[in-house]
């Protein structure tokens, strides 16, 4: 979602509160690390997740945006009730941190880092993911199906931003 959305630019909905954590990893980092573990005959249980230090959704989108030339203006939607009412409980890597999902972006990855897990830069992952998405490896039919999927956040986002503005105005009264 994010590479496609951030490449488009413009008003971009960012869900969550300022302190909401996110976690993610480039699958290439996991693959390279798994090879190193196997070559070193190292075994164990690890949490293969990044980034290397805690990051919030706001930090994530700000850093990810630098991979693209398009300009984005972020519309921060920090009201969980509003997000739930608009069927936004996750836009990975952000997951509404409530109930059973409270710990979903609070996984300790230190043991994996100590075992050699490394992370490429987020802008590099974003750019590479977008380039792959636009390559011949992904059919135009698949891209169109994703972009035009009924009920998707990509299609609903402008209306949600409009509703958010109206909601904020009504709260100020």
NUVEXFI-828593 format. One record per residue (C-alpha): residue number from 1; residue in three letters; x, y, z. Coordinates in pm, 1 decimal, always signed. Last residue first. Layout:
N
<rec><pos>NUM</pos><code>ALA</code><east>X</east><north>Y</north><up>Z</up></rec>
...
This chain:
173
<rec><pos>173</pos><code>UNK</code><east>-1828.5</east><north>+2359.9</north><up>+1807.1</up></rec>
<rec><pos>172</pos><code>UNK</code><east>-1475.6</east><north>+2228.2</north><up>+1773.8</up></rec>
<rec><pos>171</pos><code>UNK</code><east>-1590.5</east><north>+1865.2</north><up>+1753.5</up></rec>
<rec><pos>170</pos><code>UNK</code><east>-1807.4</east><north>+1940.6</north><up>+1448.4</up></rec>
<rec><pos>169</pos><code>UNK</code><east>-1510.2</east><north>+2088.8</north><up>+1262.9</up></rec>
<rec><pos>168</pos><code>UNK</code><east>-1295.9</east><north>+1783.2</north><up>+1342.0</up></rec>
<rec><pos>167</pos><code>UNK</code><east>-1566.7</east><north>+1548.5</north><up>+1211.6</up></rec>
<rec><pos>166</pos><code>UNK</code><east>-1609.5</east><north>+1752.1</north><up>+894.0</up></rec>
<rec><pos>165</pos><code>UNK</code><east>-1233.7</east><north>+1737.1</north><up>+832.3</up></rec>
<rec><pos>164</pos><code>UNK</code><east>-1229.6</east><north>+1364.9</north><up>+901.4</up></rec>
<rec><pos>163</pos><code>UNK</code><east>-1524.7</east><north>+1305.4</north><up>+668.7</up></rec>
<rec><pos>162</pos><code>UNK</code><east>-1335.2</east><north>+1479.7</north><up>+385.9</up></rec>
<rec><pos>161</pos><code>UNK</code><east>-1026.8</east><north>+1270.2</north><up>+462.9</up></rec>
<rec><pos>160</pos><code>UNK</code><east>-1243.8</east><north>+957.3</north><up>+460.2</up></rec>
<rec><pos>159</pos><code>UNK</code><east>-1396.4</east><north>+1057.0</north><up>+126.3</up></rec>
<rec><pos>158</pos><code>UNK</code><east>-1052.5</east><north>+1106.4</north><up>-29.4</up></rec>
<rec><pos>157</pos><code>UNK</code><east>-925.2</east><north>+774.3</north><up>+117.4</up></rec>
<rec><pos>156</pos><code>UNK</code><east>-1204.5</east><north>+543.5</north><up>-0.5</up></rec>
<rec><pos>155</pos><code>UNK</code><east>-1045.4</east><north>+435.0</north><up>-328.1</up></rec>
<rec><pos>154</pos><code>UNK</code><east>-695.0</east><north>+369.3</north><up>-196.8</up></rec>
<rec><pos>153</pos><code>UNK</code><east>-845.8</east><north>+243.6</north><up>+129.7</up></rec>
<rec><pos>152</pos><code>UNK</code><east>-1001.8</east><north>-40.1</north><up>-61.4</up></rec>
<rec><pos>151</pos><code>UNK</code><east>-1379.1</east><north>-86.4</north><up>-56.7</up></rec>
<rec><pos>150</pos><code>UNK</code><east>-1397.0</east><north>-212.9</north><up>-412.6</up></rec>
<rec><pos>149</pos><code>UNK</code><east>-1054.0</east><north>-302.6</north><up>-543.2</up></rec>
<rec><pos>148</pos><code>UNK</code><east>-956.7</east><north>-49.0</north><up>-810.6</up></rec>
<rec><pos>147</pos><code>UNK</code><east>-585.7</east><north>-14.9</north><up>-736.5</up></rec>
<rec><pos>146</pos><code>UNK</code><east>-547.9</east><north>-383.9</north><up>-650.3</up></rec>
<rec><pos>145</pos><code>UNK</code><east>-732.2</east><north>-511.5</north><up>-957.7</up></rec>
<rec><pos>144</pos><code>UNK</code><east>-549.4</east><north>-258.5</north><up>-1174.3</up></rec>
<rec><pos>143</pos><code>UNK</code><east>-209.4</east><north>-376.2</north><up>-1048.7</up></rec>
<rec><pos>142</pos><code>UNK</code><east>-301.5</east><north>-741.2</north><up>-1103.5</up></rec>
<rec><pos>141</pos><code>UNK</code><east>-433.1</east><north>-670.7</north><up>-1453.1</up></rec>
<rec><pos>140</pos><code>UNK</code><east>-119.3</east><north>-467.4</north><up>-1531.7</up></rec>
<rec><pos>139</pos><code>UNK</code><east>+77.5</east><north>-781.1</north><up>-1457.7</up></rec>
<rec><pos>138</pos><code>UNK</code><east>+346.7</east><north>-780.8</north><up>-1193.1</up></rec>
<rec><pos>137</pos><code>UNK</code><east>+692.4</east><north>-911.6</north><up>-1284.4</up></rec>
<rec><pos>136</pos><code>UNK</code><east>+685.8</east><north>-674.3</north><up>-1583.3</up></rec>
<rec><pos>135</pos><code>UNK</code><east>+780.8</east><north>-396.7</north><up>-1344.3</up></rec>
<rec><pos>134</pos><code>UNK</code><east>+556.8</east><north>-138.3</north><up>-1173.6</up></rec>
<rec><pos>133</pos><code>UNK</code><east>+523.8</east><north>-337.7</north><up>-852.1</up></rec>
<rec><pos>132</pos><code>UNK</code><east>+896.7</east><north>-420.6</north><up>-860.3</up></rec>
<rec><pos>131</pos><code>UNK</code><east>+984.8</east><north>-51.2</north><up>-888.9</up></rec>
<rec><pos>130</pos><code>UNK</code><east>+747.4</east><north>+27.3</north><up>-601.2</up></rec>
<rec><pos>129</pos><code>UNK</code><east>+906.7</east><north>-236.7</north><up>-382.1</up></rec>
<rec><pos>128</pos><code>UNK</code><east>+1255.0</east><north>-112.1</north><up>-470.4</up></rec>
<rec><pos>127</pos><code>UNK</code><east>+1163.2</east><north>+246.8</north><up>-386.2</up></rec>
<rec><pos>126</pos><code>UNK</code><east>+1001.3</east><north>+157.1</north><up>-56.8</up></rec>
<rec><pos>125</pos><code>UNK</code><east>+1281.6</east><north>-78.5</north><up>+45.2</up></rec>
<rec><pos>124</pos><code>UNK</code><east>+1543.7</east><north>+185.9</north><up>-41.1</up></rec>
<rec><pos>123</pos><code>UNK</code><east>+1348.2</east><north>+453.3</north><up>+147.3</up></rec>
<rec><pos>122</pos><code>UNK</code><east>+1335.0</east><north>+220.2</north><up>+451.0</up></rec>
<rec><pos>121</pos><code>UNK</code><east>+1711.1</east><north>+168.8</north><up>+460.9</up></rec>
<rec><pos>120</pos><code>UNK</code><east>+1826.5</east><north>-191.7</north><up>+464.9</up></rec>
<rec><pos>119</pos><code>UNK</code><east>+1798.2</east><north>-380.0</north><up>+790.3</up></rec>
<rec><pos>118</pos><code>UNK</code><east>+2035.4</east><north>-619.8</north><up>+959.1</up></rec>
<rec><pos>117</pos><code>UNK</code><east>+1981.1</east><north>-943.7</north><up>+1149.4</up></rec>
<rec><pos>116</pos><code>UNK</code><east>+2317.1</east><north>-1065.0</north><up>+1281.7</up></rec>
<rec><pos>115</pos><code>UNK</code><east>+2233.7</east><north>-1286.7</north><up>+1579.4</up></rec>
<rec><pos>114</pos><code>UNK</code><east>+2239.6</east><north>-985.9</north><up>+1814.8</up></rec>
<rec><pos>113</pos><code>UNK</code><east>+1980.1</east><north>-826.4</north><up>+1586.0</up></rec>
<rec><pos>112</pos><code>UNK</code><east>+1767.7</east><north>-1140.5</north><up>+1615.4</up></rec>
<rec><pos>111</pos><code>UNK</code><east>+1794.9</east><north>-1136.4</north><up>+1996.6</up></rec>
<rec><pos>110</pos><code>UNK</code><east>+1710.9</east><north>-764.7</north><up>+2000.5</up></rec>
<rec><pos>109</pos><code>UNK</code><east>+1386.0</east><north>-803.9</north><up>+1805.7</up></rec>
<rec><pos>108</pos><code>UNK</code><east>+1142.1</east><north>-735.2</north><up>+2089.8</up></rec>
<rec><pos>107</pos><code>UNK</code><east>+789.0</east><north>-719.0</north><up>+1951.3</up></rec>
<rec><pos>106</pos><code>UNK</code><east>+598.3</east><north>-399.4</north><up>+2020.3</up></rec>
<rec><pos>105</pos><code>UNK</code><east>+416.7</east><north>-359.0</north><up>+1691.2</up></rec>
<rec><pos>104</pos><code>UNK</code><east>+157.2</east><north>-631.5</north><up>+1748.6</up></rec>
<rec><pos>103</pos><code>UNK</code><east>+144.6</east><north>-575.4</north><up>+2123.9</up></rec>
<rec><pos>102</pos><code>UNK</code><east>-187.7</east><north>-391.8</north><up>+2137.0</up></rec>
<rec><pos>101</pos><code>UNK</code><east>-342.5</east><north>-612.1</north><up>+1869.2</up></rec>
<rec><pos>100</pos><code>UNK</code><east>-538.1</east><north>-834.3</north><up>+2108.6</up></rec>
<rec><pos>99</pos><code>UNK</code><east>-719.9</east><north>-529.8</north><up>+2242.8</up></rec>
<rec><pos>98</pos><code>UNK</code><east>-594.9</east><north>-202.6</north><up>+2101.0</up></rec>
<rec><pos>97</pos><code>UNK</code><east>-296.4</east><north>-80.7</north><up>+1903.5</up></rec>
<rec><pos>96</pos><code>UNK</code><east>-474.0</east><north>-19.1</north><up>+1570.7</up></rec>
<rec><pos>95</pos><code>UNK</code><east>-224.2</east><north>-172.4</north><up>+1327.5</up></rec>
<rec><pos>94</pos><code>UNK</code><east>+22.8</east><north>+46.0</north><up>+1137.7</up></rec>
<rec><pos>93</pos><code>UNK</code><east>+267.2</east><north>-149.3</north><up>+918.3</up></rec>
<rec><pos>92</pos><code>UNK</code><east>+30.2</east><north>-209.0</north><up>+751.2</up></rec>
<rec><pos>91</pos><code>UNK</code><east>-276.3</east><north>+7.0</north><up>+710.3</up></rec>
<rec><pos>90</pos><code>UNK</code><east>-480.5</east><north>-136.1</north><up>+991.7</up></rec>
<rec><pos>89</pos><code>UNK</code><east>-800.1</east><north>-73.3</north><up>+1179.5</up></rec>
<rec><pos>88</pos><code>UNK</code><east>-947.2</east><north>+152.5</north><up>+916.8</up></rec>
<rec><pos>87</pos><code>UNK</code><east>-1312.7</east><north>+65.5</north><up>+872.0</up></rec>
<rec><pos>86</pos><code>UNK</code><east>-1438.6</east><north>+425.3</north><up>+875.8</up></rec>
<rec><pos>85</pos><code>UNK</code><east>-1612.1</east><north>+380.1</north><up>+1211.3</up></rec>
<rec><pos>84</pos><code>UNK</code><east>-1293.0</east><north>+216.6</north><up>+1341.4</up></rec>
<rec><pos>83</pos><code>UNK</code><east>-1081.8</east><north>+515.4</north><up>+1232.5</up></rec>
<rec><pos>82</pos><code>UNK</code><east>-1326.3</east><north>+761.5</north><up>+1387.8</up></rec>
<rec><pos>81</pos><code>UNK</code><east>-1319.8</east><north>+566.7</north><up>+1714.7</up></rec>
<rec><pos>80</pos><code>UNK</code><east>-940.1</east><north>+554.2</north><up>+1706.7</up></rec>
<rec><pos>79</pos><code>UNK</code><east>-905.3</east><north>+931.1</north><up>+1668.0</up></rec>
<rec><pos>78</pos><code>UNK</code><east>-553.7</east><north>+1017.5</north><up>+1549.7</up></rec>
<rec><pos>77</pos><code>UNK</code><east>-613.6</east><north>+1089.2</north><up>+1182.8</up></rec>
<rec><pos>76</pos><code>UNK</code><east>-302.4</east><north>+1266.4</north><up>+1056.5</up></rec>
<rec><pos>75</pos><code>UNK</code><east>-350.5</east><north>+1414.8</north><up>+710.6</up></rec>
<rec><pos>74</pos><code>UNK</code><east>-5.8</east><north>+1408.1</north><up>+554.5</up></rec>
<rec><pos>73</pos><code>UNK</code><east>+72.1</east><north>+1638.7</north><up>+268.1</up></rec>
<rec><pos>72</pos><code>UNK</code><east>+258.1</east><north>+1448.1</north><up>+3.2</up></rec>
<rec><pos>71</pos><code>UNK</code><east>+491.0</east><north>+1578.2</north><up>-265.4</up></rec>
<rec><pos>70</pos><code>UNK</code><east>+603.0</east><north>+1338.5</north><up>-536.8</up></rec>
<rec><pos>69</pos><code>UNK</code><east>+972.2</east><north>+1267.9</north><up>-584.4</up></rec>
<rec><pos>68</pos><code>UNK</code><east>+957.7</east><north>+939.3</north><up>-396.6</up></rec>
<rec><pos>67</pos><code>UNK</code><east>+1190.9</east><north>+754.7</north><up>-158.6</up></rec>
<rec><pos>66</pos><code>UNK</code><east>+1172.0</east><north>+1044.6</north><up>+89.2</up></rec>
<rec><pos>65</pos><code>UNK</code><east>+811.6</east><north>+950.1</north><up>+159.7</up></rec>
<rec><pos>64</pos><code>UNK</code><east>+923.8</east><north>+640.5</north><up>+351.2</up></rec>
<rec><pos>63</pos><code>UNK</code><east>+1097.8</east><north>+856.1</north><up>+615.9</up></rec>
<rec><pos>62</pos><code>UNK</code><east>+796.3</east><north>+1074.5</north><up>+682.6</up></rec>
<rec><pos>61</pos><code>UNK</code><east>+560.9</east><north>+778.0</north><up>+658.9</up></rec>
<rec><pos>60</pos><code>UNK</code><east>+758.4</east><north>+573.9</north><up>+913.9</up></rec>
<rec><pos>59</pos><code>UNK</code><east>+822.9</east><north>+860.6</north><up>+1154.1</up></rec>
<rec><pos>58</pos><code>UNK</code><east>+450.0</east><north>+927.6</north><up>+1173.9</up></rec>
<rec><pos>57</pos><code>UNK</code><east>+375.1</east><north>+557.3</north><up>+1213.4</up></rec>
<rec><pos>56</pos><code>UNK</code><east>+615.4</east><north>+546.9</north><up>+1506.4</up></rec>
<rec><pos>55</pos><code>UNK</code><east>+958.5</east><north>+383.5</north><up>+1516.1</up></rec>
<rec><pos>54</pos><code>UNK</code><east>+1146.3</east><north>+175.2</north><up>+1771.6</up></rec>
<rec><pos>53</pos><code>UNK</code><east>+1506.7</east><north>+95.2</north><up>+1678.1</up></rec>
<rec><pos>52</pos><code>UNK</code><east>+1642.8</east><north>-167.9</north><up>+1437.6</up></rec>
<rec><pos>51</pos><code>UNK</code><east>+1327.9</east><north>-155.3</north><up>+1228.0</up></rec>
<rec><pos>50</pos><code>UNK</code><east>+1240.2</east><north>-427.1</north><up>+1216.5</up></rec>
<rec><pos>49</pos><code>UNK</code><east>+1113.7</east><north>-779.7</north><up>+1255.0</up></rec>
<rec><pos>48</pos><code>UNK</code><east>+1264.4</east><north>-1125.9</north><up>+1259.9</up></rec>
<rec><pos>47</pos><code>UNK</code><east>+1166.6</east><north>-1227.4</north><up>+1613.2</up></rec>
<rec><pos>46</pos><code>UNK</code><east>+1401.3</east><north>-1514.6</north><up>+1684.4</up></rec>
<rec><pos>45</pos><code>UNK</code><east>+1389.1</east><north>-1875.9</north><up>+1798.4</up></rec>
<rec><pos>44</pos><code>UNK</code><east>+1708.5</east><north>-2069.3</north><up>+1771.3</up></rec>
<rec><pos>43</pos><code>UNK</code><east>+1963.5</east><north>-2212.9</north><up>+1534.7</up></rec>
<rec><pos>42</pos><code>UNK</code><east>+2309.8</east><north>-2115.4</north><up>+1411.7</up></rec>
<rec><pos>41</pos><code>UNK</code><east>+2486.3</east><north>-2343.5</north><up>+1167.0</up></rec>
<rec><pos>40</pos><code>UNK</code><east>+2687.4</east><north>-2040.3</north><up>+1050.3</up></rec>
<rec><pos>39</pos><code>UNK</code><east>+2581.9</east><north>-2100.3</north><up>+690.9</up></rec>
<rec><pos>38</pos><code>UNK</code><east>+2224.3</east><north>-2150.9</north><up>+809.3</up></rec>
<rec><pos>37</pos><code>UNK</code><east>+2224.5</east><north>-1828.2</north><up>+1011.2</up></rec>
<rec><pos>36</pos><code>UNK</code><east>+2381.6</east><north>-1636.0</north><up>+720.6</up></rec>
<rec><pos>35</pos><code>UNK</code><east>+2118.8</east><north>-1776.3</north><up>+483.6</up></rec>
<rec><pos>34</pos><code>UNK</code><east>+1842.7</east><north>-1679.4</north><up>+726.1</up></rec>
<rec><pos>33</pos><code>UNK</code><east>+1988.9</east><north>-1326.6</north><up>+744.5</up></rec>
<rec><pos>32</pos><code>UNK</code><east>+1984.3</east><north>-1286.5</north><up>+366.2</up></rec>
<rec><pos>31</pos><code>UNK</code><east>+1623.4</east><north>-1408.1</north><up>+350.2</up></rec>
<rec><pos>30</pos><code>UNK</code><east>+1507.7</east><north>-1185.2</north><up>+637.4</up></rec>
<rec><pos>29</pos><code>UNK</code><east>+1673.1</east><north>-878.4</north><up>+485.5</up></rec>
<rec><pos>28</pos><code>UNK</code><east>+1522.0</east><north>-961.9</north><up>+146.3</up></rec>
<rec><pos>27</pos><code>UNK</code><east>+1179.3</east><north>-982.8</north><up>+310.6</up></rec>
<rec><pos>26</pos><code>UNK</code><east>+1206.7</east><north>-613.6</north><up>+398.3</up></rec>
<rec><pos>25</pos><code>UNK</code><east>+1092.8</east><north>-574.7</north><up>+756.0</up></rec>
<rec><pos>24</pos><code>UNK</code><east>+808.8</east><north>-410.8</north><up>+944.7</up></rec>
<rec><pos>23</pos><code>UNK</code><east>+720.3</east><north>-274.6</north><up>+1287.0</up></rec>
<rec><pos>22</pos><code>UNK</code><east>+507.1</east><north>+23.9</north><up>+1380.1</up></rec>
<rec><pos>21</pos><code>UNK</code><east>+458.8</east><north>+211.0</north><up>+1705.5</up></rec>
<rec><pos>20</pos><code>UNK</code><east>+172.9</east><north>+448.3</north><up>+1784.8</up></rec>
<rec><pos>19</pos><code>UNK</code><east>+319.4</east><north>+749.2</north><up>+1972.1</up></rec>
<rec><pos>18</pos><code>UNK</code><east>+177.1</east><north>+1024.0</north><up>+1750.0</up></rec>
<rec><pos>17</pos><code>UNK</code><east>-163.7</east><north>+859.2</north><up>+1737.8</up></rec>
<rec><pos>16</pos><code>UNK</code><east>-290.0</east><north>+656.0</north><up>+1448.4</up></rec>
<rec><pos>15</pos><code>UNK</code><east>-376.2</east><north>+665.1</north><up>+1082.3</up></rec>
<rec><pos>14</pos><code>UNK</code><east>-195.1</east><north>+861.7</north><up>+811.2</up></rec>
<rec><pos>13</pos><code>UNK</code><east>-423.0</east><north>+977.6</north><up>+530.5</up></rec>
<rec><pos>12</pos><code>UNK</code><east>-234.4</east><north>+1121.3</north><up>+235.3</up></rec>
<rec><pos>11</pos><code>UNK</code><east>-319.8</east><north>+1446.5</north><up>+62.9</up></rec>
<rec><pos>10</pos><code>UNK</code><east>-112.7</east><north>+1462.5</north><up>-251.2</up></rec>
<rec><pos>9</pos><code>UNK</code><east>+156.7</east><north>+1216.1</north><up>-353.2</up></rec>
<rec><pos>8</pos><code>UNK</code><east>+105.2</east><north>+927.0</north><up>-592.9</up></rec>
<rec><pos>7</pos><code>UNK</code><east>+438.4</east><north>+767.1</north><up>-500.9</up></rec>
<rec><pos>6</pos><code>UNK</code><east>+332.2</east><north>+771.0</north><up>-136.5</up></rec>
<rec><pos>5</pos><code>UNK</code><east>+22.3</east><north>+565.4</north><up>-209.9</up></rec>
<rec><pos>4</pos><code>UNK</code><east>+186.3</east><north>+299.9</north><up>-422.8</up></rec>
<rec><pos>3</pos><code>UNK</code><east>+483.8</east><north>+258.9</north><up>-188.0</up></rec>
<rec><pos>2</pos><code>UNK</code><east>+248.7</east><north>+264.2</north><up>+113.5</up></rec>
<rec><pos>1</pos><code>UNK</code><east>+0.0</east><north>+0.0</north><up>+0.0</up></rec>
